[in-house]
Amino acid sequence: MMNDLNLYQCSEETTFENTLRQLVDTLFGRNIMAVMIKDCFIVAKPIDESKRIVVACSKGEIVLGESEYRLTQDSYLSNRGLAVGRQINEYKDVTSDIYSKKIVAFKEGLLKCERTWIDNYGKHLKVYLSSRMAEGVPIIQHDAVRMTWADLVERQQSLNQLIINIENISSGKSHNELFVFVPQLIREACELLAKIAGGRAFLEGQAVEMLWLFNIVNKIYFSGGYCNE
Protein backbone atom coordinates (compact mmCIF):
# COMPACT_ATOMS: atom_id res chain seq x y z
CA MET A 1 0.00 0.00 0.00
CA MET A 2 1.31 3.45 -0.88
CA ASN A 3 0.02 4.89 2.40
CA ASP A 4 2.26 2.47 4.31
CA LEU A 5 5.42 3.50 2.47
CA ASN A 6 7.91 5.71 4.29
CA LEU A 7 9.77 7.60 1.59
CA TYR A 8 12.78 8.27 3.75
CA GLN A 9 13.63 4.62 4.37
CA CYS A 10 16.52 2.91 2.61
CA SER A 11 15.57 -0.24 4.53
CA GLU A 12 13.12 -1.23 7.25
CA GLU A 13 15.34 0.31 9.94
CA THR A 14 16.86 3.40 8.31
CA THR A 15 15.27 6.85 8.21
CA PHE A 16 16.74 10.00 6.73
CA GLU A 17 17.76 11.47 10.08
CA ASN A 18 19.41 8.20 11.14
CA THR A 19 21.27 7.99 7.84
CA LEU A 20 22.52 11.54 8.30
CA ARG A 21 23.71 10.77 11.84
CA GLN A 22 25.47 7.60 10.70
CA LEU A 23 27.17 9.40 7.83
CA VAL A 24 28.49 12.10 10.15
CA ASP A 25 29.58 9.57 12.80
CA THR A 26 31.40 7.37 10.29
CA LEU A 27 33.33 10.17 8.62
CA PHE A 28 33.96 12.60 11.49
CA GLY A 29 33.32 10.82 14.79
CA ARG A 30 30.47 10.81 17.29
CA ASN A 31 31.39 14.16 18.85
CA ILE A 32 30.56 15.98 15.59
CA MET A 33 26.91 17.05 15.48
CA ALA A 34 26.72 18.50 11.97
CA VAL A 35 28.63 19.17 8.76
CA MET A 36 28.83 22.83 7.78
CA ILE A 37 29.18 24.15 4.22
CA LYS A 38 30.04 27.85 4.12
CA ASP A 39 28.05 29.02 7.18
CA CYS A 40 25.12 26.60 7.03
CA PHE A 41 24.47 23.12 8.47
CA ILE A 42 21.79 20.57 9.42
CA VAL A 43 21.78 19.22 12.98
CA ALA A 44 20.49 15.66 13.29
CA LYS A 45 21.54 15.09 16.91
CA PRO A 46 20.05 16.43 20.17
CA ILE A 47 21.63 19.63 21.48
CA ASP A 48 22.57 19.30 25.17
CA GLU A 49 22.06 21.84 27.98
CA SER A 50 25.28 23.67 27.13
CA LYS A 51 23.67 24.68 23.80
CA ARG A 52 27.03 24.16 22.10
CA ILE A 53 27.19 22.63 18.63
CA VAL A 54 30.34 20.96 17.31
CA VAL A 55 30.45 21.15 13.52
CA ALA A 56 32.88 19.87 10.91
CA CYS A 57 33.85 21.94 7.90
CA SER A 58 36.70 21.70 5.40
CA LYS A 59 38.93 23.61 7.83
CA GLY A 60 38.42 21.20 10.74
CA GLU A 61 36.23 21.06 13.84
CA ILE A 62 34.53 24.18 15.18
CA VAL A 63 32.71 24.55 18.49
CA LEU A 64 29.84 27.05 18.22
CA GLY A 65 28.52 28.56 21.42
CA GLU A 66 24.87 29.51 21.84
CA SER A 67 25.53 33.07 20.69
CA GLU A 68 27.50 31.97 17.61
CA TYR A 69 24.75 30.26 15.65
CA ARG A 70 21.05 30.59 14.87
CA LEU A 71 18.59 27.76 14.23
CA THR A 72 15.79 28.12 11.70
CA GLN A 73 12.36 27.33 13.12
CA ASP A 74 10.66 24.77 10.89
CA SER A 75 7.99 22.49 12.36
CA TYR A 76 8.33 19.95 9.55
CA LEU A 77 12.07 19.52 10.13
CA SER A 78 11.61 19.54 13.90
CA ASN A 79 9.14 16.68 13.66
CA ARG A 80 11.87 14.65 11.96
CA GLY A 81 14.44 15.54 14.64
CA LEU A 82 16.28 17.94 12.32
CA ALA A 83 17.22 21.61 12.51
CA VAL A 84 18.87 23.97 10.03
CA GLY A 85 21.52 26.19 11.57
CA ARG A 86 23.64 29.11 10.47
CA GLN A 87 26.92 30.35 11.93
CA ILE A 88 26.56 34.00 12.88
CA ASN A 89 30.22 35.04 13.13
CA GLU A 90 32.82 33.90 10.63
CA TYR A 91 35.44 31.56 12.09
CA LYS A 92 38.92 32.71 10.99
CA ASP A 93 41.41 30.98 13.30
CA VAL A 94 41.70 27.70 11.37
CA THR A 95 43.30 27.95 7.93
CA SER A 96 43.96 24.31 6.97
CA ASP A 97 41.75 22.11 4.81
CA ILE A 98 42.15 18.87 6.75
CA TYR A 99 38.54 17.80 6.23
CA SER A 100 38.13 18.68 2.56
CA LYS A 101 38.27 15.04 1.41
CA LYS A 102 35.83 14.00 4.13
CA ILE A 103 33.42 16.72 3.03
CA VAL A 104 33.51 15.29 -0.49
CA ALA A 105 32.86 11.80 0.93
CA PHE A 106 29.95 13.21 2.96
CA LYS A 107 28.39 14.73 -0.16
CA GLU A 108 28.89 11.46 -2.06
CA GLY A 109 27.15 9.61 0.77
CA LEU A 110 24.17 11.99 0.69
CA LEU A 111 23.87 11.68 -3.08
CA LYS A 112 23.92 7.87 -2.96
CA CYS A 113 21.32 7.80 -0.19
CA GLU A 114 18.97 10.15 -2.02
CA ARG A 115 19.38 8.07 -5.17
CA THR A 116 18.50 4.94 -3.14
CA TRP A 117 15.37 6.56 -1.64
CA ILE A 118 14.20 7.68 -5.09
CA ASP A 119 14.81 4.20 -6.53
CA ASN A 120 13.00 2.48 -3.65
CA TYR A 121 9.99 4.76 -3.86
CA GLY A 122 9.87 4.26 -7.62
CA LYS A 123 9.83 0.47 -7.17
CA HIS A 124 6.96 0.63 -4.67
CA LEU A 125 5.09 3.09 -6.86
CA LYS A 126 5.45 0.84 -9.89
CA VAL A 127 4.05 -2.15 -7.99
CA TYR A 128 1.15 -0.04 -6.73
CA LEU A 129 0.25 1.34 -10.17
CA SER A 130 0.55 -2.12 -11.72
CA SER A 131 -2.14 -3.37 -9.34
CA ARG A 132 -4.58 -0.50 -9.95
CA MET A 133 -6.83 -0.41 -12.99
CA ALA A 134 -8.16 2.51 -15.05
CA GLU A 135 -10.17 2.15 -18.25
CA GLY A 136 -9.67 -1.61 -18.08
CA VAL A 137 -5.85 -1.62 -18.00
CA PRO A 138 -3.25 -1.20 -15.24
CA ILE A 139 -2.46 2.47 -14.63
CA ILE A 140 1.24 1.83 -15.25
CA GLN A 141 0.41 0.95 -18.89
CA HIS A 142 -1.31 4.25 -19.70
CA ASP A 143 0.63 6.27 -22.29
CA ALA A 144 0.94 9.38 -20.13
CA VAL A 145 2.31 7.37 -17.21
CA ARG A 146 4.71 5.43 -19.44
CA MET A 147 6.08 8.64 -20.96
CA THR A 148 6.59 10.23 -17.56
CA TRP A 149 8.17 7.03 -16.29
CA ALA A 150 10.63 7.12 -19.20
CA ASP A 151 11.64 10.65 -18.14
CA LEU A 152 12.12 9.37 -14.58
CA VAL A 153 14.36 6.52 -15.76
CA GLU A 154 16.43 9.04 -17.69
CA ARG A 155 16.98 11.11 -14.51
CA GLN A 156 17.86 7.95 -12.56
CA GLN A 157 20.42 6.98 -15.18
CA SER A 158 21.89 10.49 -15.06
CA LEU A 159 22.22 10.22 -11.27
CA ASN A 160 23.95 6.86 -11.61
CA GLN A 161 26.37 8.28 -14.17
CA LEU A 162 27.02 11.32 -11.99
CA ILE A 163 27.94 9.07 -9.07
CA ILE A 164 30.30 7.05 -11.30
CA ASN A 165 31.97 10.24 -12.54
CA ILE A 166 32.40 11.56 -8.99
CA GLU A 167 33.95 8.28 -7.84
CA ASN A 168 36.43 8.27 -10.72
CA ILE A 169 37.97 11.71 -10.20
CA SER A 170 40.39 12.93 -7.56
CA SER A 171 40.34 16.70 -8.01
CA GLY A 172 38.37 18.66 -5.41
CA LYS A 173 37.56 21.33 -8.00
CA SER A 174 36.16 18.71 -10.40
CA HIS A 175 34.07 17.24 -7.58
CA ASN A 176 32.50 20.62 -6.91
CA GLU A 177 31.77 21.15 -10.60
CA LEU A 178 29.86 17.84 -10.71
CA PHE A 179 28.06 18.40 -7.40
CA VAL A 180 26.43 21.49 -8.93
CA PHE A 181 24.17 19.20 -10.98
CA VAL A 182 22.89 17.24 -7.94
CA PRO A 183 20.04 19.53 -6.76
CA GLN A 184 18.51 19.81 -10.24
CA LEU A 185 18.61 16.06 -10.97
CA ILE A 186 17.20 15.12 -7.57
CA ARG A 187 14.48 17.76 -7.81
CA GLU A 188 13.46 16.67 -11.31
CA ALA A 189 13.32 13.00 -10.25
CA CYS A 190 11.15 13.83 -7.23
CA GLU A 191 8.84 16.02 -9.32
CA LEU A 192 8.36 13.19 -11.82
CA LEU A 193 7.58 10.74 -9.00
CA ALA A 194 5.03 13.20 -7.62
CA LYS A 195 3.46 13.60 -11.07
CA ILE A 196 3.17 9.82 -11.49
CA ALA A 197 1.82 9.33 -7.95
CA GLY A 198 -0.94 11.90 -8.57
CA GLY A 199 -2.99 13.04 -5.57
CA ARG A 200 -1.24 10.56 -3.26
CA ALA A 201 1.96 12.56 -3.68
CA PHE A 202 0.53 15.16 -1.29
CA LEU A 203 -0.23 12.74 1.54
CA GLU A 204 1.96 12.63 4.62
CA GLY A 205 5.19 10.73 3.97
CA GLN A 206 4.84 10.85 0.18
CA ALA A 207 6.65 12.38 -2.79
CA VAL A 208 6.00 16.06 -2.09
CA GLU A 209 7.53 15.70 1.39
CA MET A 210 10.55 13.98 -0.12
CA LEU A 211 10.90 16.80 -2.65
CA TRP A 212 10.72 19.43 0.11
CA LEU A 213 13.25 17.66 2.36
CA PHE A 214 15.78 16.93 -0.37
CA ASN A 215 15.44 20.50 -1.66
CA ILE A 216 16.50 21.87 1.73
CA VAL A 217 19.35 19.37 2.16
CA ASN A 218 20.72 19.91 -1.33
CA LYS A 219 20.56 23.68 -1.19
CA ILE A 220 22.75 23.55 1.90
CA TYR A 221 25.23 20.86 0.93
CA PHE A 222 25.42 21.25 -2.85
CA SER A 223 24.36 24.85 -3.54
CA GLY A 224 25.07 26.65 -0.28
CA GLY A 225 21.98 28.79 -0.74
CA TYR A 226 19.26 27.81 1.74
CA CYS A 227 20.48 29.90 4.70
CA ASN A 228 20.85 32.97 2.55
CA GLU A 229 17.26 33.00 1.31
C-alpha positions as CSV (number, residue, x, y, z in Angstrom):
1,M,0.0,0.0,0.0
2,M,1.3,3.5,-0.9
3,N,0.0,4.9,2.4
4,D,2.3,2.5,4.3
5,L,5.4,3.5,2.5
6,N,7.9,5.7,4.3
7,L,9.8,7.6,1.6
8,Y,12.8,8.3,3.8
9,Q,13.6,4.6,4.4
10,C,16.5,2.9,2.6
11,S,15.6,-0.2,4.5
12,E,13.1,-1.2,7.3
13,E,15.3,0.3,9.9
14,T,16.9,3.4,8.3
15,T,15.3,6.9,8.2
16,F,16.7,10.0,6.7
17,E,17.8,11.5,10.1
18,N,19.4,8.2,11.1
19,T,21.3,8.0,7.8
20,L,22.5,11.5,8.3
21,R,23.7,10.8,11.8
22,Q,25.5,7.6,10.7
23,L,27.2,9.4,7.8
24,V,28.5,12.1,10.2
25,D,29.6,9.6,12.8
26,T,31.4,7.4,10.3
27,L,33.3,10.2,8.6
28,F,34.0,12.6,11.5
29,G,33.3,10.8,14.8
30,R,30.5,10.8,17.3
31,N,31.4,14.2,18.9
32,I,30.6,16.0,15.6
33,M,26.9,17.0,15.5
34,A,26.7,18.5,12.0
35,V,28.6,19.2,8.8
36,M,28.8,22.8,7.8
37,I,29.2,24.2,4.2
38,K,30.0,27.9,4.1
39,D,28.1,29.0,7.2
40,C,25.1,26.6,7.0
41,F,24.5,23.1,8.5
42,I,21.8,20.6,9.4
43,V,21.8,19.2,13.0
44,A,20.5,15.7,13.3
45,K,21.5,15.1,16.9
46,P,20.1,16.4,20.2
47,I,21.6,19.6,21.5
48,D,22.6,19.3,25.2
49,E,22.1,21.8,28.0
50,S,25.3,23.7,27.1
51,K,23.7,24.7,23.8
52,R,27.0,24.2,22.1
53,I,27.2,22.6,18.6
54,V,30.3,21.0,17.3
55,V,30.4,21.2,13.5
56,A,32.9,19.9,10.9
57,C,33.9,21.9,7.9
58,S,36.7,21.7,5.4
59,K,38.9,23.6,7.8
60,G,38.4,21.2,10.7
61,E,36.2,21.1,13.8
62,I,34.5,24.2,15.2
63,V,32.7,24.6,18.5
64,L,29.8,27.0,18.2
65,G,28.5,28.6,21.4
66,E,24.9,29.5,21.8
67,S,25.5,33.1,20.7
68,E,27.5,32.0,17.6
69,Y,24.7,30.3,15.6
70,R,21.1,30.6,14.9
71,L,18.6,27.8,14.2
72,T,15.8,28.1,11.7
73,Q,12.4,27.3,13.1
74,D,10.7,24.8,10.9
75,S,8.0,22.5,12.4
76,Y,8.3,20.0,9.6
77,L,12.1,19.5,10.1
78,S,11.6,19.5,13.9
79,N,9.1,16.7,13.7
80,R,11.9,14.7,12.0
81,G,14.4,15.5,14.6
82,L,16.3,17.9,12.3
83,A,17.2,21.6,12.5
84,V,18.9,24.0,10.0
85,G,21.5,26.2,11.6
86,R,23.6,29.1,10.5
87,Q,26.9,30.3,11.9
88,I,26.6,34.0,12.9
89,N,30.2,35.0,13.1
90,E,32.8,33.9,10.6
91,Y,35.4,31.6,12.1
92,K,38.9,32.7,11.0
93,D,41.4,31.0,13.3
94,V,41.7,27.7,11.4
95,T,43.3,27.9,7.9
96,S,44.0,24.3,7.0
97,D,41.8,22.1,4.8
98,I,42.2,18.9,6.7
99,Y,38.5,17.8,6.2
100,S,38.1,18.7,2.6
101,K,38.3,15.0,1.4
102,K,35.8,14.0,4.1
103,I,33.4,16.7,3.0
104,V,33.5,15.3,-0.5
105,A,32.9,11.8,0.9
106,F,30.0,13.2,3.0
107,K,28.4,14.7,-0.2
108,E,28.9,11.5,-2.1
109,G,27.2,9.6,0.8
110,L,24.2,12.0,0.7
111,L,23.9,11.7,-3.1
112,K,23.9,7.9,-3.0
113,C,21.3,7.8,-0.2
114,E,19.0,10.2,-2.0
115,R,19.4,8.1,-5.2
116,T,18.5,4.9,-3.1
117,W,15.4,6.6,-1.6
118,I,14.2,7.7,-5.1
119,D,14.8,4.2,-6.5
120,N,13.0,2.5,-3.6
121,Y,10.0,4.8,-3.9
122,G,9.9,4.3,-7.6
123,K,9.8,0.5,-7.2
124,H,7.0,0.6,-4.7
125,L,5.1,3.1,-6.9
126,K,5.5,0.8,-9.9
127,V,4.1,-2.2,-8.0
128,Y,1.2,0.0,-6.7
129,L,0.2,1.3,-10.2
130,S,0.6,-2.1,-11.7
131,S,-2.1,-3.4,-9.3
132,R,-4.6,-0.5,-9.9
133,M,-6.8,-0.4,-13.0
134,A,-8.2,2.5,-15.0
135,E,-10.2,2.2,-18.2
136,G,-9.7,-1.6,-18.1
137,V,-5.9,-1.6,-18.0
138,P,-3.2,-1.2,-15.2
139,I,-2.5,2.5,-14.6
140,I,1.2,1.8,-15.2
141,Q,0.4,1.0,-18.9
142,H,-1.3,4.3,-19.7
143,D,0.6,6.3,-22.3
144,A,0.9,9.4,-20.1
145,V,2.3,7.4,-17.2
146,R,4.7,5.4,-19.4
147,M,6.1,8.6,-21.0
148,T,6.6,10.2,-17.6
149,W,8.2,7.0,-16.3
150,A,10.6,7.1,-19.2
151,D,11.6,10.6,-18.1
152,L,12.1,9.4,-14.6
153,V,14.4,6.5,-15.8
154,E,16.4,9.0,-17.7
155,R,17.0,11.1,-14.5
156,Q,17.9,7.9,-12.6
157,Q,20.4,7.0,-15.2
158,S,21.9,10.5,-15.1
159,L,22.2,10.2,-11.3
160,N,23.9,6.9,-11.6
161,Q,26.4,8.3,-14.2
162,L,27.0,11.3,-12.0
163,I,27.9,9.1,-9.1
164,I,30.3,7.0,-11.3
165,N,32.0,10.2,-12.5
166,I,32.4,11.6,-9.0
167,E,33.9,8.3,-7.8
168,N,36.4,8.3,-10.7
169,I,38.0,11.7,-10.2
170,S,40.4,12.9,-7.6
171,S,40.3,16.7,-8.0
172,G,38.4,18.7,-5.4
173,K,37.6,21.3,-8.0
174,S,36.2,18.7,-10.4
175,H,34.1,17.2,-7.6
176,N,32.5,20.6,-6.9
177,E,31.8,21.1,-10.6
178,L,29.9,17.8,-10.7
179,F,28.1,18.4,-7.4
180,V,26.4,21.5,-8.9
181,F,24.2,19.2,-11.0
182,V,22.9,17.2,-7.9
183,P,20.0,19.5,-6.8
184,Q,18.5,19.8,-10.2
185,L,18.6,16.1,-11.0
186,I,17.2,15.1,-7.6
187,R,14.5,17.8,-7.8
188,E,13.5,16.7,-11.3
189,A,13.3,13.0,-10.3
190,C,11.1,13.8,-7.2
191,E,8.8,16.0,-9.3
192,L,8.4,13.2,-11.8
193,L,7.6,10.7,-9.0
194,A,5.0,13.2,-7.6
195,K,3.5,13.6,-11.1
196,I,3.2,9.8,-11.5
197,A,1.8,9.3,-7.9
198,G,-0.9,11.9,-8.6
199,G,-3.0,13.0,-5.6
200,R,-1.2,10.6,-3.3
201,A,2.0,12.6,-3.7
202,F,0.5,15.2,-1.3
203,L,-0.2,12.7,1.5
204,E,2.0,12.6,4.6
205,G,5.2,10.7,4.0
206,Q,4.8,10.9,0.2
207,A,6.6,12.4,-2.8
208,V,6.0,16.1,-2.1
209,E,7.5,15.7,1.4
210,M,10.6,14.0,-0.1
211,L,10.9,16.8,-2.6
212,W,10.7,19.4,0.1
213,L,13.2,17.7,2.4
214,F,15.8,16.9,-0.4
215,N,15.4,20.5,-1.7
216,I,16.5,21.9,1.7
217,V,19.3,19.4,2.2
218,N,20.7,19.9,-1.3
219,K,20.6,23.7,-1.2
220,I,22.8,23.5,1.9
221,Y,25.2,20.9,0.9
222,F,25.4,21.2,-2.8
223,S,24.4,24.8,-3.5
224,G,25.1,26.7,-0.3
225,G,22.0,28.8,-0.7
226,Y,19.3,27.8,1.7
227,C,20.5,29.9,4.7
228,N,20.8,33.0,2.6
229,E,17.3,33.0,1.3
